[in-house]
Amino acid sequence: MAYIPFTWENFPNVTTPISKANLDHLETQYQEMLNLFNAHTILMAVADNDPAPLTIAASRIVARLAAGNIKACTPAEIMALLSGQAGADFAMNTHKITGVTDPGANQDAATKKYVDDIQITYVEVAGGTTVTDGTAAWTDWDLSGVIPVGAKYAEIHGRVGAAVNVGVRKDGSAVDRQFTPGTGVGVTFTVELPATRIVETIGDVGNSPVYNLLGYWI
């Protein structure tokens, strides 16, 4: 709608009577503005001398985004606008931030479950879980009957009676993880466990090392 510019040029003398036409026009403009301004409506302008009503729906914030005019923005638009704009620490006043995903980058925040899941506990195993390797090749040792699903590492002790090679590695590993410790020397290995809980040992024909499971981390 067209508005009369309300300036002193239109009313040059405060003692000059305002014409009925001007008063009627002002009254008409006033009534038109009343009709435009329903509940939850504000006055805004996206161009000079062109005010217009803007109705604000529930859960909206008035803002002007990087591109576009003044509008009633959604919470998602406001969050996108604020993302990366923090210039100082932000205190939650002992309240929680909930519903977040697990971290993917070094500086991501970690959830309680994520931290709990990566913690491991050592479980000792009673003596008796042993294997004697009399071959000079890597041989599977299935520990799934003793070590439960979800275990991450096993602790295995190897004992030799002569100067022969000993070694323990993850099943399927290509690392030649063996060495000669010396006669009568015992060696303890920490071995990553696959889902099958199978490891590989190596021995020697005639002077077979004995491997004993000491425990595992889960």
HUSUL-V383119 format. One line per field, one symbol per residue. ss: DSSP state (H for helix, E for strand, L for the rest). phi: phi as a letter, one per 30 degrees, with the letter a starting at -180 (. if undefined). A space follows every 10 residues. Layout:
# HUSUL-V383119
ss: ???
phi: ???
This chain:
# HUSUL-V383119
ss: LLLLLLLLLL LLLLLLLLLH HHHHHHHHHH HHHHHHLLLL EEEEELLLLL EEEEELLLLL EEEELLLLLE EEELHHHHHH HHLLLLLLLL LLLLLLLLLL LLLLLLLLLL LHHHHHHHLL LEEELLLLLE EEELLLLLEE EELLLLLLLL LLEEEEEEEL LLLLEEEEEE LLLLLLLLEE LLLLLEEEEE EELLLLLEEE EELLLLLLEE EEEEEEEL
phi: .dcdddbddd bdbdcddddd dddddddddd ddddddcddi bbcbbcbdhb dadbdcddib bdacdebjce adddeddddd ddeicdcadb cchiccccic cddbbecddc dddddddddb bdcdcdekcb bcccccbdbd bdcddccddj dcbbcbccbb cbdbdbabbd ejdcdddbac djdiccbccc bdcdddhccc bbbadjbddc cbdclacb
